[in-house]
Amino acid sequence: MIRIRKFKAGDAEPVAAIMFKAFKSFLGTRIKQEDFTAEYYRKTSNLKASHSETVSFVAHDGEKVVGYLKVAAGNNGLGSLESIGIAPEYFSKGIGSMLFAEADKFWQMKKMRKISTCVSAHNRKALIYYIKNGFIPEGYRRDHFFEGVDEIILGRFMKKA
Ligand SMILES: CC(C)(COP(=O)(O)OP(=O)(O)OC[C@H]1O[C@@H](n2cnc3c(N)ncnc32)[C@H](O)[C@@H]1OP(=O)(O)O)[C@@H](O)C(=O)NCCC(=O)NCCS
C-alpha cells in the first residue's frame, strides 16, 4: 500500500536515484546520474527562510521510497511546484495524484493565491498530469534548460476557501 509522508534526511539517497530515473524517462541522455546527488536533496528538500518555505514529501511502498515532490510557498502569495518524480515502474498508478493532494493542502494552509511550475513541451504525460490538476499554460520558453527542449510555463490559481 502506498503512503505519503514528509521527506527526511535518510530519504535523500533513494530520492536521488528515483529522480534520475524519472527525469531520464523524458530527457534521455541529456542528463547524467552524477547530477542527481543525495546531498542536493538533503540540503534543498526542507528549507525555511524569512520570505519562503520549501517542503518535500515522499511516497513509499512499505520501506521503499517510490516518489518525491518538492513544493514552496512565498510570503507574497505565490507558491511553486519545484519538482516531482515517480519511480518509472510506479508510473500511472495514482501516486503523482496522491503527492499532489499533499501539495495542495500545504498551499491551502499557507494561503497561496497562485502556483507556478513548468514542464518540458514534449513531456506529454506530465503536461496532462498538470492540466488535470488545475494548471493552465501561461507562456513558453524556447531551448531553456537544454537546447532542443522547450518549456511550457504553467500557472494554477488557488480556489478561495
Ligand atoms: C508526471 C508524473 C509525476 C505523474 O505521476 P503518476 O503517478 O505517473 O500519475 P498518476 O497515476 O497520479 O496520474 C495522474 C494523471 O496524470 C495523467 N497521466 C498519468 N499517466 C499518464 C500517461 N501514461 N499518459 C497520459 N496521461 C497520464 C492523467 O491525467 C492521470 O489522471 P487519470 O489517472 O485520472 O487519467 C510521473 O509520471 C513522473 O514522475 N514522470 C517523470 C518525471 C516528470 O515528468 N516530472 C515532471 C517534470 S516537470
The ligand as an SDF file (V2000), in Angstrom:
LIG
                    3D

 48 50  0  0  0  0  0  0  0  0999 V2000
    4.2570   13.0600  -14.3990 C   0  0  0  0  0  0  0  0  0  0  0  0
    4.1860   12.1590  -13.1650 C   0  0  0  0  0  0  0  0  0  0  0  0
    4.6420   12.9440  -11.9440 C   0  0  0  0  0  0  0  0  0  0  0  0
    2.7230   11.7290  -12.9640 C   0  0  0  0  0  0  0  0  0  0  0  0
    2.6440   10.8840  -11.8380 O   0  0  0  0  0  0  0  0  0  0  0  0
    1.8940    9.4750  -11.9590 P   0  0  0  0  0  0  0  0  0  0  0  0
    1.9000    8.8350  -10.6310 O   0  0  0  0  0  0  0  0  0  0  0  0
    2.5410    8.7310  -13.0870 O   0  0  0  0  0  0  0  0  0  0  0  0
    0.4350    9.9610  -12.3940 O   0  0  0  0  0  0  0  0  0  0  0  0
   -0.9820    9.4810  -11.7980 P   0  0  0  0  0  0  0  0  0  0  0  0
   -1.0980    7.9900  -11.9170 O   0  0  0  0  0  0  0  0  0  0  0  0
   -1.1980   10.0780  -10.4530 O   0  0  0  0  0  0  0  0  0  0  0  0
   -1.9530   10.1340  -12.8610 O   0  0  0  0  0  0  0  0  0  0  0  0
   -2.4470   11.4400  -12.7180 C   0  0  0  0  0  0  0  0  0  0  0  0
   -2.8840   11.9350  -14.0650 C   0  0  0  0  0  0  0  0  0  0  0  0
   -1.7340   12.1190  -14.8930 O   0  0  0  0  0  0  0  0  0  0  0  0
   -2.0740   11.7930  -16.2530 C   0  0  0  0  0  0  0  0  0  0  0  0
   -1.3110   10.6010  -16.6580 N   0  0  0  0  0  0  0  0  0  0  0  0
   -0.7200    9.6770  -15.8790 C   0  0  0  0  0  0  0  0  0  0  0  0
   -0.1270    8.7410  -16.6390 N   0  0  0  0  0  0  0  0  0  0  0  0
   -0.3660    9.0930  -17.9360 C   0  0  0  0  0  0  0  0  0  0  0  0
    0.0060    8.5300  -19.1950 C   0  0  0  0  0  0  0  0  0  0  0  0
    0.7320    7.4000  -19.2840 N   0  0  0  0  0  0  0  0  0  0  0  0
   -0.3970    9.1700  -20.3200 N   0  0  0  0  0  0  0  0  0  0  0  0
   -1.1260   10.3050  -20.2550 C   0  0  0  0  0  0  0  0  0  0  0  0
   -1.5100   10.8860  -19.0680 N   0  0  0  0  0  0  0  0  0  0  0  0
   -1.1250   10.2800  -17.9420 C   0  0  0  0  0  0  0  0  0  0  0  0
   -3.5550   11.5040  -16.2500 C   0  0  0  0  0  0  0  0  0  0  0  0
   -4.2810   12.6980  -16.4370 O   0  0  0  0  0  0  0  0  0  0  0  0
   -3.7670   10.9750  -14.8520 C   0  0  0  0  0  0  0  0  0  0  0  0
   -5.0870   11.0780  -14.4100 O   0  0  0  0  0  0  0  0  0  0  0  0
   -6.1060    9.8230  -14.6100 P   0  0  0  0  0  0  0  0  0  0  0  0
   -5.4320    8.6460  -13.9580 O   0  0  0  0  0  0  0  0  0  0  0  0
   -7.3470   10.2570  -13.8790 O   0  0  0  0  0  0  0  0  0  0  0  0
   -6.2590    9.6600  -16.0760 O   0  0  0  0  0  0  0  0  0  0  0  0
    5.0670   10.8800  -13.3170 C   0  0  0  0  0  0  0  0  0  0  0  0
    4.6400   10.1670  -14.4430 O   0  0  0  0  0  0  0  0  0  0  0  0
    6.5690   11.1530  -13.4400 C   0  0  0  0  0  0  0  0  0  0  0  0
    7.2810   11.1150  -12.4390 O   0  0  0  0  0  0  0  0  0  0  0  0
    7.0730   11.3920  -14.6610 N   0  0  0  0  0  0  0  0  0  0  0  0
    8.5130   11.6040  -14.8890 C   0  0  0  0  0  0  0  0  0  0  0  0
    9.0310   12.8220  -14.2020 C   0  0  0  0  0  0  0  0  0  0  0  0
    8.3060   14.0580  -14.6730 C   0  0  0  0  0  0  0  0  0  0  0  0
    7.8570   14.1410  -15.8050 O   0  0  0  0  0  0  0  0  0  0  0  0
    8.2020   15.0450  -13.7580 N   0  0  0  0  0  0  0  0  0  0  0  0
    7.6100   16.3180  -14.0610 C   0  0  0  0  0  0  0  0  0  0  0  0
    8.6570   17.1620  -14.6980 C   0  0  0  0  0  0  0  0  0  0  0  0
    8.0920   18.8110  -14.9200 S   0  0  0  0  0  0  0  0  0  0  0  0
  1  2  1  0
  2  3  1  0
  2  4  1  0
  2 36  1  0
  4  5  1  0
  5  6  1  0
  6  7  2  0
  6  8  1  0
  6  9  1  0
  9 10  1  0
 10 11  2  0
 10 12  1  0
 10 13  1  0
 13 14  1  0
 14 15  1  0
 15 16  1  0
 15 30  1  0
 16 17  1  0
 17 18  1  0
 17 28  1  0
 18 19  1  0
 18 27  1  0
 19 20  2  0
 20 21  1  0
 21 22  1  0
 21 27  2  0
 22 23  1  0
 22 24  2  0
 24 25  1  0
 25 26  2  0
 26 27  1  0
 28 29  1  0
 28 30  1  0
 30 31  1  0
 31 32  1  0
 32 33  2  0
 32 34  1  0
 32 35  1  0
 36 37  1  0
 36 38  1  0
 38 39  2  0
 38 40  1  0
 40 41  1  0
 41 42  1  0
 42 43  1  0
 43 44  2  0
 43 45  1  0
 45 46  1  0
 46 47  1  0
 47 48  1  0
M  END
$$$$
